[in-house]
């Protein structure tokens, strides 16, 4: 009979721990779902008029694929005496770094 009392006393603690673990699991799952990429693939062209190290660049965004971004970037690069260029995938302005951050950058 004494063991029945101990089992009954532990029941609320066990239920609390199970609910806590379940809540933590649901929270982690929701965080992972919200961080999955759902935005469309957009490309941004960067043409560095005075080289990569300068802060002066021309930027054009809204390209649907890399090839159209590259076509625009290379034609504008020719106007600036073969200035270096890059196309970035899903770029956004990062206010902490005061510049654009992209998932990937390509120029081939």
VOKOLVEX-907993 format. One record per atom (N, C-alpha, C): residue number from 0; residue in one letter; atom name; x negated, y negated, z negated. Coordinates in Angstrom, 2 decimals, padded with zeros to 5 digits. Atoms other than C-alpha are relative to their C-alpha. Layout:
PT|NUM|a|CA|X|Y|Z
...
This chain:
PT|0|x|N|-000.82|001.19|000.00
PT|0|x|CA|000.00|000.00|000.00
PT|0|x|C|-000.86|-001.25|000.00
PT|1|x|N|000.91|001.13|000.09
PT|1|x|CA|-002.88|-002.30|-000.76
PT|1|x|C|-000.56|-000.36|001.38
PT|2|x|N|000.52|000.28|-001.34
PT|2|x|CA|-004.20|-001.95|002.81
PT|2|x|C|001.04|-000.66|000.88
PT|3|x|N|-001.07|000.65|-000.77
PT|3|x|CA|-000.83|-002.98|004.23
PT|3|x|C|000.03|-001.50|-000.27
PT|4|x|N|000.01|001.42|000.35
PT|4|x|CA|-001.09|-006.29|002.40
PT|4|x|C|-001.15|-000.71|000.72
PT|5|x|N|001.14|000.61|-000.68
PT|5|x|CA|-004.56|-006.97|003.85
PT|5|x|C|000.25|-000.13|001.50
PT|6|x|N|-000.31|000.07|-001.43
PT|6|x|CA|-003.36|-006.17|007.38
PT|6|x|C|000.98|-001.13|000.28
PT|7|x|N|-000.99|001.05|-000.17
PT|7|x|CA|-000.42|-008.53|006.98
PT|7|x|C|-000.63|-001.37|-000.18
PT|8|x|N|000.66|001.28|000.24
PT|8|x|CA|-002.65|-011.30|005.64
PT|8|x|C|-000.90|-000.41|001.16
PT|9|x|N|000.89|000.30|-001.13
PT|9|x|CA|-004.99|-011.05|008.65
PT|9|x|C|000.76|-000.29|001.29
PT|10|x|N|-000.77|000.16|-001.22
PT|10|x|CA|-002.20|-011.15|011.21
PT|10|x|C|000.05|-001.45|000.50
PT|11|x|N|000.01|001.39|-000.50
PT|11|x|CA|-001.91|-014.99|011.38
PT|11|x|C|-001.37|-000.43|000.53
PT|12|x|N|001.34|000.35|-000.46
PT|12|x|CA|-005.69|-015.32|011.73
PT|12|x|C|-000.29|000.64|001.35
PT|13|x|N|000.21|-000.70|-001.27
PT|13|x|CA|-005.78|-012.74|014.52
PT|13|x|C|000.80|-000.67|001.12
PT|14|x|N|-000.82|000.69|-001.00
PT|14|x|CA|-002.92|-014.44|016.35
PT|14|x|C|-000.62|-001.35|000.36
PT|15|x|N|000.63|001.30|-000.24
PT|15|x|CA|-004.67|-017.82|015.97
PT|15|x|C|-001.22|000.15|000.91
PT|16|x|N|001.21|-000.21|-000.81
PT|16|x|CA|-007.95|-016.47|017.41
PT|16|x|C|000.37|000.39|001.43
PT|17|x|N|-000.42|-000.41|-001.34
PT|17|x|CA|-006.16|-014.81|020.33
PT|17|x|C|000.55|-001.19|000.78
PT|18|x|N|-000.56|001.19|-000.66
PT|18|x|CA|-004.23|-018.01|021.13
PT|18|x|C|-001.12|-000.97|000.35
PT|19|x|N|001.13|000.89|-000.25
PT|19|x|CA|-007.45|-020.04|020.85
PT|19|x|C|-000.82|000.48|001.19
PT|20|x|N|000.76|-000.54|-001.13
PT|20|x|CA|-009.34|-017.73|023.23
PT|20|x|C|000.78|-000.10|001.30
PT|21|x|N|-000.85|000.12|-001.19
PT|21|x|CA|-006.43|-017.69|025.65
PT|21|x|C|000.04|-001.45|000.50
PT|22|x|N|-000.02|001.42|-000.37
PT|22|x|CA|-006.25|-021.50|025.61
PT|22|x|C|-001.33|-000.42|000.63
PT|23|x|N|001.31|000.33|-000.56
PT|23|x|CA|-010.00|-021.80|026.22
PT|23|x|C|-000.16|000.60|001.39
PT|24|x|N|000.09|-000.64|-001.32
PT|24|x|CA|-009.79|-019.34|029.12
PT|24|x|C|000.82|-000.76|001.04
PT|25|x|N|-000.85|000.76|-000.92
PT|25|x|CA|-006.93|-021.27|030.71
PT|25|x|C|-000.64|-001.34|000.34
PT|26|x|N|000.66|001.29|-000.24
PT|26|x|CA|-008.83|-024.56|030.31
PT|26|x|C|-001.17|000.16|000.96
PT|27|x|N|001.14|-000.23|-000.89
PT|27|x|CA|-011.97|-023.15|031.97
PT|27|x|C|000.49|000.31|001.41
PT|28|x|N|-000.56|-000.33|-001.31
PT|28|x|CA|-009.89|-021.72|034.83
PT|28|x|C|000.50|-001.27|000.70
PT|29|x|N|-000.52|001.24|-000.59
PT|29|x|CA|-008.15|-025.08|035.40
PT|29|x|C|-001.11|-000.95|000.40
PT|30|x|N|001.13|000.87|-000.34
PT|30|x|CA|-011.44|-026.98|035.35
PT|30|x|C|-000.67|000.51|001.28
PT|31|x|N|000.61|-000.56|-001.21
PT|31|x|CA|-012.91|-024.61|037.95
PT|31|x|C|000.87|-000.24|001.22
PT|32|x|N|-000.91|000.24|-001.13
PT|32|x|CA|-009.83|-024.98|040.16
PT|32|x|C|-000.05|-001.45|000.45
PT|33|x|N|000.00|001.42|-000.37
PT|33|x|CA|-009.98|-028.78|040.03
PT|33|x|C|-001.31|-000.42|000.66
PT|34|x|N|001.28|000.35|-000.60
PT|34|x|CA|-013.65|-028.80|041.07
PT|34|x|C|-000.23|000.65|001.36
PT|35|x|N|000.16|-000.59|-001.32
PT|35|x|CA|-013.13|-026.72|044.19
PT|35|x|C|000.26|-001.05|001.06
PT|36|x|N|-000.08|001.00|-001.07
PT|36|x|CA|-013.55|-028.67|047.41
PT|36|x|C|001.30|000.16|000.78
PT|37|x|N|-001.24|-000.03|-000.76
PT|37|x|CA|-010.21|-029.52|048.95
PT|37|x|C|000.04|-001.11|001.05
PT|38|x|N|-000.02|001.10|-000.95
PT|38|x|CA|-011.15|-032.61|050.95
PT|38|x|C|-000.43|000.49|001.38
PT|39|x|N|000.36|-000.43|-001.36
PT|39|x|CA|-011.47|-032.34|054.74
PT|39|x|C|-001.47|-000.31|000.29
PT|40|x|N|001.39|000.23|-000.39
PT|40|x|CA|-014.85|-032.23|056.43
PT|40|x|C|-000.08|-001.31|000.76
PT|41|x|N|000.23|001.28|-000.67
PT|41|x|CA|-015.82|-035.80|057.27
PT|41|x|C|-001.49|-000.30|-000.04
PT|42|x|N|001.41|000.32|-000.14
PT|42|x|CA|-019.20|-037.03|058.44
PT|42|x|C|-000.19|-001.51|000.07
PT|43|x|N|000.36|001.42|-000.01
PT|43|x|CA|-020.88|-040.42|058.00
PT|43|x|C|-001.37|-000.15|000.64
PT|44|x|N|001.28|000.26|-000.66
PT|44|x|CA|-023.67|-041.79|060.21
PT|44|x|C|-000.73|-001.13|-000.72
PT|45|x|N|000.87|001.01|000.59
PT|45|x|CA|-026.56|-043.71|058.63
PT|45|x|C|-001.15|-000.23|000.97
PT|46|x|N|001.10|000.36|-000.88
PT|46|x|CA|-029.01|-045.55|060.91
PT|46|x|C|-000.85|-001.02|-000.75
PT|47|x|N|000.90|000.82|000.81
PT|47|x|CA|-032.02|-046.99|059.06
PT|47|x|C|-000.81|-000.91|000.92
PT|48|x|N|000.58|000.93|-000.98
PT|48|x|CA|-032.95|-050.08|061.10
PT|48|x|C|-001.47|-000.31|-000.27
PT|49|x|N|001.40|000.30|000.34
PT|49|x|CA|-036.23|-050.69|059.23
PT|49|x|C|-000.68|001.19|-000.67
PT|50|x|N|000.59|-001.21|000.57
PT|50|x|CA|-037.11|-047.09|058.32
PT|50|x|C|000.78|000.50|-001.22
PT|51|x|N|-000.70|-000.62|001.12
PT|51|x|CA|-035.96|-044.74|055.58
PT|51|x|C|-000.16|-000.76|-001.31
PT|52|x|N|000.29|000.65|001.28
PT|52|x|CA|-037.55|-046.77|052.79
PT|52|x|C|000.70|-001.35|-000.17
PT|53|x|N|-000.65|001.30|000.12
PT|53|x|CA|-035.69|-049.98|053.58
PT|53|x|C|001.44|000.16|-000.46
PT|54|x|N|-001.39|-000.03|000.46
PT|54|x|CA|-032.33|-050.85|052.11
PT|54|x|C|000.96|-000.41|001.11
PT|55|x|N|-000.86|000.43|-001.11
PT|55|x|CA|-031.03|-052.03|055.49
PT|55|x|C|000.35|001.19|000.87
PT|56|x|N|-000.45|-001.07|-000.88
PT|56|x|CA|-028.95|-049.52|057.34
PT|56|x|C|001.38|-000.33|000.52
PT|57|x|N|-001.34|000.08|-000.57
PT|57|x|CA|-025.93|-049.35|059.57
PT|57|x|C|000.72|001.29|-000.40
PT|58|x|N|-000.75|-001.18|000.41
PT|58|x|CA|-023.19|-047.00|058.43
PT|58|x|C|001.35|000.01|000.70
PT|59|x|N|-001.33|-000.18|-000.61
PT|59|x|CA|-020.13|-045.64|060.19
PT|59|x|C|000.54|001.34|-000.49
PT|60|x|N|-000.55|-001.25|000.51
PT|60|x|CA|-017.82|-043.04|058.68
PT|60|x|C|001.26|000.40|000.74
PT|61|x|N|-001.24|-000.48|-000.59
PT|61|x|CA|-014.81|-040.99|059.67
PT|61|x|C|-000.16|000.97|001.16
PT|62|x|N|000.20|-000.97|-001.08
PT|62|x|CA|-016.37|-038.52|062.11
PT|62|x|C|000.52|001.37|-000.44
PT|63|x|N|-000.60|-001.29|000.34
PT|63|x|CA|-014.57|-035.17|062.23
PT|63|x|C|-000.97|001.16|000.06
PT|64|x|N|000.98|-001.08|-000.07
PT|64|x|CA|-017.63|-033.09|063.09
PT|64|x|C|-001.40|-000.59|000.14
PT|65|x|N|001.39|000.45|-000.04
PT|65|x|CA|-021.41|-033.26|063.06
PT|65|x|C|-000.40|-000.48|001.39
PT|66|x|N|000.42|000.37|-001.35
PT|66|x|CA|-021.77|-033.45|066.84
PT|66|x|C|000.44|-001.41|000.38
PT|67|x|N|-000.44|001.37|-000.31
PT|67|x|CA|-019.69|-036.63|067.15
PT|67|x|C|-000.76|-001.02|-000.84
PT|68|x|N|000.80|000.89|000.84
PT|68|x|CA|-021.58|-038.19|064.24
PT|68|x|C|-001.40|-000.16|000.60
PT|69|x|N|001.34|000.03|-000.59
PT|69|x|CA|-024.91|-037.27|065.86
PT|69|x|C|-000.01|-000.83|001.28
PT|70|x|N|-000.08|000.76|-001.25
PT|70|x|CA|-023.84|-038.70|069.22
PT|70|x|C|000.02|-001.50|-000.28
PT|71|x|N|-000.06|001.41|000.36
PT|71|x|CA|-022.94|-042.03|067.62
PT|71|x|C|-001.34|-000.46|-000.58
PT|72|x|N|001.24|000.40|000.67
PT|72|x|CA|-026.08|-042.11|065.44
PT|72|x|C|-001.17|-000.11|000.97
PT|73|x|N|001.11|000.07|-000.94
PT|73|x|CA|-028.49|-041.35|068.26
PT|73|x|C|000.15|-001.16|000.98
PT|74|x|N|-000.18|001.14|-000.92
PT|74|x|CA|-026.94|-043.94|070.57
PT|74|x|C|-000.29|-001.32|-000.71
PT|75|x|N|000.31|001.22|000.74
PT|75|x|CA|-027.15|-046.62|067.87
PT|75|x|C|-001.48|-000.06|-000.37
PT|76|x|N|001.43|-000.06|000.29
PT|76|x|CA|-030.66|-045.47|066.96
PT|76|x|C|-000.81|-000.52|001.19
PT|77|x|N|000.68|000.50|-001.20
PT|77|x|CA|-031.71|-046.19|070.55
PT|77|x|C|000.03|-001.52|000.07
PT|78|x|N|-000.10|001.47|-000.01
PT|78|x|CA|-030.49|-049.78|070.19
PT|78|x|C|-000.95|-000.65|-000.99
PT|79|x|N|000.93|000.52|001.01
PT|79|x|CA|-032.76|-050.22|067.15
PT|79|x|C|-001.38|000.62|000.14
PT|80|x|N|001.35|-000.48|-000.30
PT|80|x|CA|-035.93|-048.93|068.82
PT|80|x|C|-000.28|001.35|-000.66
PT|81|x|N|000.13|-001.36|000.52
PT|81|x|CA|-035.47|-045.26|067.89
PT|81|x|C|-000.06|000.06|-001.53
PT|82|x|N|-000.05|000.02|001.47
PT|82|x|CA|-034.63|-046.00|064.27
PT|82|x|C|000.41|001.38|-000.54
PT|83|x|N|-000.40|-001.28|000.59
PT|83|x|CA|-034.36|-042.96|062.00
PT|83|x|C|001.49|000.00|-000.36
PT|84|x|N|-001.43|-000.11|000.27
PT|84|x|CA|-030.84|-041.69|061.42
PT|84|x|C|000.28|001.30|-000.74
PT|85|x|N|-000.49|-001.21|000.65
PT|85|x|CA|-028.93|-039.12|059.39
PT|85|x|C|001.51|000.01|000.04
PT|86|x|N|-001.44|-000.16|000.15
PT|86|x|CA|-025.41|-037.76|059.27
PT|86|x|C|000.25|000.73|-001.31
PT|87|x|N|-000.30|-000.58|001.30
PT|87|x|CA|-023.98|-037.01|055.85
PT|87|x|C|001.40|000.59|-000.05
PT|88|x|N|-001.28|-000.69|000.15
PT|88|x|CA|-021.18|-034.61|054.96
PT|88|x|C|000.66|-000.42|-001.31
PT|89|x|N|-000.82|000.42|001.16
PT|89|x|CA|-018.44|-035.86|052.56
PT|89|x|C|-000.75|-000.99|-000.90
PT|90|x|N|000.73|001.04|000.73
PT|90|x|CA|-020.24|-039.03|051.48
PT|90|x|C|000.97|-000.85|-000.82
PT|91|x|N|-000.78|000.90|000.85
PT|91|x|CA|-018.98|-041.26|048.70
PT|91|x|C|-000.97|-000.95|-000.68
PT|92|x|N|000.84|000.99|000.67
PT|92|x|CA|-020.29|-044.35|046.98
PT|92|x|C|-000.12|000.36|-001.47
PT|93|x|N|000.28|-000.30|001.40
PT|93|x|CA|-021.93|-043.65|043.61
PT|93|x|C|-000.39|-001.31|-000.68
PT|94|x|N|000.26|001.30|000.63
PT|94|x|CA|-021.69|-046.79|041.47
PT|94|x|C|-001.14|000.06|-001.00
PT|95|x|N|001.11|-000.13|000.95
PT|95|x|CA|-024.20|-045.45|038.94
PT|95|x|C|-001.34|-000.16|000.72
PT|96|x|N|001.25|000.07|-000.77
PT|96|x|CA|-026.90|-045.14|041.62
PT|96|x|C|000.01|-001.15|001.00
PT|97|x|N|-000.16|001.11|-000.93
PT|97|x|CA|-025.60|-048.06|043.68
PT|97|x|C|-000.37|000.41|001.43
PT|98|x|N|000.24|-000.47|-001.35
PT|98|x|CA|-025.69|-046.06|046.87
PT|98|x|C|000.92|001.15|000.34
PT|99|x|N|-000.86|-001.09|-000.46
PT|99|x|CA|-024.02|-043.35|048.90
PT|99|x|C|-000.64|001.34|-000.32
PT|100|x|N|000.42|-001.37|000.27
PT|100|x|CA|-024.25|-039.70|047.89
PT|100|x|C|000.82|000.91|000.91
PT|101|x|N|-000.66|-000.92|-000.91
PT|101|x|CA|-023.45|-036.92|050.34
PT|101|x|C|-000.28|001.43|-000.43
PT|102|x|N|000.22|-001.41|000.31
PT|102|x|CA|-023.05|-033.16|049.96
PT|102|x|C|-001.23|000.52|000.73
PT|103|x|N|001.18|-000.39|-000.77
PT|103|x|CA|-025.63|-032.66|052.70
PT|103|x|C|-000.30|-001.08|001.03
PT|104|x|N|000.44|000.96|-001.01
PT|104|x|CA|-027.64|-034.77|055.12
PT|104|x|C|-000.74|000.77|001.09
PT|105|x|N|000.64|-000.67|-001.13
PT|105|x|CA|-028.73|-033.65|058.60
PT|105|x|C|-000.39|-001.01|001.05
PT|106|x|N|000.40|000.84|-001.13
PT|106|x|CA|-030.59|-035.18|061.52
PT|106|x|C|-000.77|000.82|001.03
PT|107|x|N|000.66|-000.82|-001.02
PT|107|x|CA|-031.45|-032.47|064.01
PT|107|x|C|000.87|000.15|001.22
